[in-house]
């Protein structure tokens, strides 16, 4: 869990912005809710000098180690972005030919997370060399002796979920970049169905970052993203401006009962148990033996959706709790019919009735 600069700021980042976002992560309550990584995405890069040392853009990031030390002083961790190709996706210098030295530099700065984004990789590597290119940086990071979470970003090519772990990744993007619109978000979320057997503790499918709070979806649609991402056991990386969050955004990002579904110790990725036209019902087994149930309305109109517990492989008689409202729904017999807003979602926790 954490925050990444890209979705909101893209290249318009600097030392002051990263410090302000880190401060806001603490003061807003996001840190207390479990968010810990502050990831500096594209826009920090400078150049490799004649000795091969990677320098940040000095005007924007005059002291990268000092920045890392500051973020660490808040009890948070720091991440950075680079590419196995010669340039990043926006044409800035990347790590091709400098993998070992860049890994050492990142470790010396105090980085705890590296996002390795394919970008220009196909300019220098053949398709069959992709896995080796990612393994090369993994080995370089391990050689530093510093624990660094390694995030593979190559948009799901070559079924990365089948080999990302062997290449040293702890998480890997399964899809292209998300956009702050309902169609992009829901298509990315729903296409994760079927990948659940490749996810678990230490090796996570990553459907990209949260758009919650960036302003181009409504609160129901943002609730849908949070509900679905938590059922998917997805890495939760906020992508909004934390210094300008409204109360509704903060509430969506910090609901403890919803986050508990995502962070459940067993690490099961949920799956679609009932796809019926614009209605979808997803389930996720939890460590306590209970089940999280997500109810999604993909239609552009409100509708009532009936959840039949037996059809989901659950007992006919259950006790249910609405996790967004943090409200017990009591004992239920066979089914429940729920009013779901357009593009909306409900998230329940269900257990056998006593």
C-alpha positions in Angstrom: 0.0 0.0 0.0 1.2 3.5 -0.8 1.0 6.4 -3.1 2.5 7.0 -6.6 3.1 10.4 -8.2 2.2 9.5 -11.8 -1.6 9.5 -12.1 -2.0 13.0 -10.8 1.3 14.8 -11.3 2.9 12.9 -14.2 6.3 14.7 -14.9 5.4 17.7 -12.8 7.1 16.6 -9.6 9.9 17.9 -7.5 11.4 17.5 -4.0 8.8 19.9 -2.4 5.9 18.0 -3.9 7.1 14.6 -2.7 7.7 15.9 0.8 4.3 17.5 0.9 2.6 14.3 -0.3 4.5 12.3 2.3 3.5 14.7 5.0 -0.1 14.5 3.9 0.0 10.7 4.0 0.8 10.9 7.7 -1.5 13.8 8.7 -4.5 12.6 6.7 -4.5 9.2 8.4 -3.5 7.2 5.3 -0.3 6.0 7.0 -2.4 4.8 10.0 -4.7 3.0 7.6 -1.7 1.0 6.2 -0.3 3.1 3.3 3.5 3.2 3.6 5.3 3.6 0.2 5.8 7.1 -1.4 6.8 6.3 -5.0 8.5 8.9 -7.2 7.5 7.9 -10.7 8.8 9.4 -13.9 10.1 13.0 -13.9 13.0 12.7 -11.4 15.7 11.6 -13.9 18.9 13.5 -14.8 21.8 11.7 -16.4 24.6 9.2 -16.0 28.0 10.9 -15.6 31.2 9.6 -17.2 31.7 7.2 -14.3 28.2 5.8 -14.9 26.6 7.3 -11.8 22.9 8.2 -12.2 22.1 11.7 -11.1 18.6 13.1 -10.6 17.5 16.3 -12.2 19.3 18.7 -9.9 16.8 21.5 -10.2 13.9 19.3 -9.2 15.7 16.9 -6.9 18.9 18.5 -5.5 19.4 15.9 -2.7 17.7 12.5 -3.4 19.3 10.9 -0.3 18.1 13.8 1.8 14.6 13.4 0.5 14.7 9.7 1.3 15.9 10.4 4.8 13.1 12.8 5.3 10.4 10.4 4.1 11.9 7.7 6.3 11.8 10.1 9.3 8.0 10.1 8.9 8.0 6.3 9.3 7.3 5.8 5.5 9.2 4.1 2.7 10.4 5.5 -0.6 10.2 4.2 -4.2 11.5 5.2 -7.6 10.9 4.5 -11.3 13.2 3.5 -14.1 13.3 1.3 -17.2 15.4 -1.6 -18.6 15.6 0.4 -21.8 17.8 3.4 -22.6 15.0 5.9 -21.9 11.8 6.1 -19.9 8.4 6.3 -21.5 8.7 10.1 -21.7 12.2 10.0 -23.1 14.3 10.6 -20.0 17.4 8.6 -19.2 16.9 5.1 -17.8 19.0 2.1 -16.7 20.0 0.2 -19.8 23.7 -0.8 -19.4 23.8 0.6 -15.9 21.7 -1.9 -14.0 24.2 -2.9 -11.3 25.4 0.7 -10.7 21.9 2.1 -10.7 20.8 -0.5 -8.1 23.7 0.5 -5.9 22.8 4.2 -6.3 19.1 3.5 -5.4 20.2 1.6 -2.4 22.6 4.3 -1.3 19.9 6.9 -1.6 17.7 4.7 0.6 15.1 3.4 -1.9 12.7 0.7 -0.7 10.8 0.1 -3.9 11.8 0.0 -7.6 9.2 0.2 -10.4 10.8 -1.2 -13.5 8.8 0.0 -16.5 9.4 -1.6 -20.0 9.1 1.7 -21.9 12.0 1.6 -24.5 13.0 -1.9 -23.6 12.0 -3.2 -27.0 14.6 -0.9 -28.6 17.4 -3.0 -27.2 15.9 -6.4 -26.2 14.2 -9.0 -28.3 10.9 -10.3 -27.0 12.5 -13.5 -25.8 15.0 -11.5 -23.8 12.4 -9.6 -21.7 12.4 -12.0 -18.8 16.2 -11.9 -18.6 16.2 -8.1 -18.6 13.9 -8.1 -15.6 15.9 -10.7 -13.9 19.1 -8.7 -14.4 17.7 -5.8 -12.4 16.4 -8.2 -9.7 19.8 -9.7 -9.3 21.4 -6.2 -9.1 18.9 -5.1 -6.4 19.5 -8.2 -4.3 23.3 -7.7 -4.6 22.9 -4.3 -2.8 21.9 -6.1 0.4 19.1 -3.7 0.9 15.5 -5.0 1.1 13.8 -3.4 -2.0 10.4 -4.3 -3.3 10.6 -5.0 -7.0 7.6 -4.0 -9.1 7.5 -5.2 -12.7 5.7 -3.0 -15.1 5.4 -4.3 -18.7 1.6 -4.2 -19.1 1.0 -7.9 -18.8 3.0 -8.9 -21.9 4.0 -12.6 -22.3 1.6 -13.5 -19.4 3.9 -12.0 -16.8 1.9 -13.5 -14.0 3.4 -16.9 -15.0 7.0 -15.8 -14.8 7.2 -12.5 -12.8 8.1 -14.3 -9.6 10.9 -16.3 -11.2 12.3 -13.0 -12.5 12.4 -11.7 -9.0 9.3 -9.6 -8.9 7.0 -9.2 -5.9 4.3 -7.6 -7.9 3.7 -7.2 -11.7 1.4 -5.2 -13.8 -1.2 -7.3 -15.6 -2.6 -4.6 -17.8 -1.9 -1.3 -19.7 -2.2 2.0 -17.9 -5.4 2.8 -16.2 -7.3 6.0 -16.9 -9.5 8.1 -14.7 -12.7 7.0 -16.3 -15.2 4.2 -15.6 -14.7 2.2 -18.8 -10.9 2.0 -18.3 -11.2 1.1 -14.7 -13.9 -1.5 -14.9 -12.5 -3.3 -17.9 -9.1 -3.5 -16.3 -10.6 -4.8 -13.0 -12.9 -7.4 -14.6 -10.1 -8.8 -16.8 -8.2 -9.9 -13.7 -10.7 -12.8 -13.4 -8.9 -16.0 -14.1 -5.5 -14.8 -12.8 -6.3 -15.6 -9.2 -4.1 -18.8 -9.1 -1.0 -16.6 -9.8 -1.5 -14.3 -6.8 -0.6 -14.8 -3.2 1.7 -13.6 -0.4 4.9 -12.2 -2.0 3.7 -12.4 -5.6 0.8 -10.1 -6.5 -1.1 -9.3 -9.7 -1.2 -5.5 -10.1 -4.1 -4.0 -12.1 -2.5 -0.5 -11.8 -3.0 2.3 -9.4 -6.1 3.8 -7.8 -7.7 6.9 -9.5 -9.8 7.7 -6.5 -9.9 11.5 -5.9 -8.6 12.6 -9.3 -12.0 13.9 -10.2 -13.2 12.3 -13.5 -15.3 9.5 -11.9 -18.1 10.0 -9.4 -18.1 8.6 -5.8 -20.0 5.4 -6.8 -17.5 4.6 -9.5 -14.6 5.3 -7.2 -16.2 3.0 -4.6 -16.5 0.4 -7.3 -12.7 0.6 -8.0 -11.8 0.3 -4.3 -14.2 -2.6 -3.8 -13.0 -4.5 -6.8 -9.3 -3.9 -6.1 -9.7 -5.1 -2.5 -11.4 -8.3 -3.7 -8.5 -8.7 -6.1 -6.0 -8.5 -3.3 -4.4 -5.8 -5.5 -1.6 -3.5 -4.3 -3.3 -0.3 -3.2 -1.4 2.7 -4.4 -3.3 6.0 -4.2 -2.8 8.3 -7.2 -4.4 11.5 -6.2 -3.1 14.7 -4.7 -3.1 13.8 -1.0 -2.7 17.5 0.0 -6.1 18.4 -1.5 -8.2 15.4 -0.6 -11.8 16.0 0.3 -13.5 14.0 3.1 -15.3 11.7 0.7 -12.0 10.7 -1.0 -10.3 10.1 2.3 -13.3 8.0 3.5 -13.0 5.8 0.4 -9.3 5.3 0.8 -9.3 4.5 4.5 -12.3 2.4 5.4 -10.6 -0.2 7.7 -13.1 -3.0 7.0 -12.7 -2.6 3.2 -8.9 -2.5 3.4 -8.9 -5.6 5.6 -10.4 -7.5 2.7 -7.4 -6.4 0.5 -4.8 -7.0 3.2 -6.3 -10.4 4.4 -3.5 -12.7 5.6 -4.2 -15.6 3.3 -3.8 -13.4 0.2 -6.4 -15.0 -1.9 -7.4 -13.1 -5.1 -11.1 -13.1 -5.6 -12.9 -14.2 -8.7 -16.2 -13.6 -10.5 -18.7 -16.2 -9.2 -21.7 -14.9 -11.1 -21.5 -12.9 -14.3 -25.0 -12.1 -15.6 -25.1 -9.3 -18.1 -24.7 -6.0 -16.3 -24.6 -7.8 -12.9 -21.5 -9.3 -11.4 -21.0 -11.0 -8.1 -17.4 -11.6 -6.9 -16.2 -13.7 -3.9 -13.0 -13.8 -2.0 -12.2 -16.4 0.8 -10.8 -14.8 3.9 -8.3 -16.0 6.5 -11.0 -16.3 9.2 -13.0 -18.7 7.0 -15.6 -16.1 6.1 -16.2 -14.7 2.6 -16.1 -11.2 1.1 -18.9 -10.8 -1.5 -18.8 -7.9 -4.0 -21.9 -6.9 -5.9 -21.4 -4.8 -9.0 -23.9 -3.0 -11.3 -22.2 -2.4 -14.6 -25.3 -0.8 -16.1 -25.9 2.9 -16.5 -29.1 2.7 -14.4 -29.7 1.7 -10.8 -30.9 -1.9 -10.3 -31.8 -4.4 -7.6 -29.4 -7.4 -7.5 -30.3 -10.6 -5.7 -27.5 -12.6 -4.1 -28.3 -16.3 -3.6 -25.9 -17.6 -1.0 -26.2 -21.3 -1.9 -25.5 -20.5 -5.5 -22.2 -19.0 -4.4 -21.2 -22.1 -2.5 -22.1 -20.5 0.9 -24.5 -21.8 3.5 -28.2 -20.9 2.9 -28.4 -19.1 6.2 -25.7 -16.5 6.8 -24.9 -13.4 8.8 -23.8 -10.5 6.6 -22.2 -7.1 7.2 -22.1 -4.2 4.8 -18.4 -3.2 4.9 -18.8 0.3 3.4 -21.5 1.2 5.9 -19.8 -0.8 8.6 -23.3 -2.1 9.5 -24.5 -5.6 10.4 -27.4 -6.7 8.1 -28.3 -9.5 10.5 -29.2 -13.2 9.8 -30.3 -13.8 6.2 -32.1 -16.9 4.8 -31.1 -18.0 1.3 -30.7 -14.6 -0.3 -30.7 -10.9 -0.1 -31.7 -8.3 -2.7 -29.6 -5.2 -2.8 -30.3 -1.8 -4.4 -27.1 -0.9 -6.3 -26.5 2.5 -8.0 -25.5 2.8 -11.6 -21.8 1.8 -12.0 -22.0 1.1 -8.2 -20.9 -1.6 -5.9 -21.6 -3.1 -2.5 -19.2 -5.1 -0.4 -20.3 -7.6 2.2 -18.6 -9.9 4.6 -20.6 -13.2 5.0 -20.3 -15.9 7.6 -22.5 -18.9 8.5 -25.4 -18.0 10.8 -25.1 -19.3 14.3 
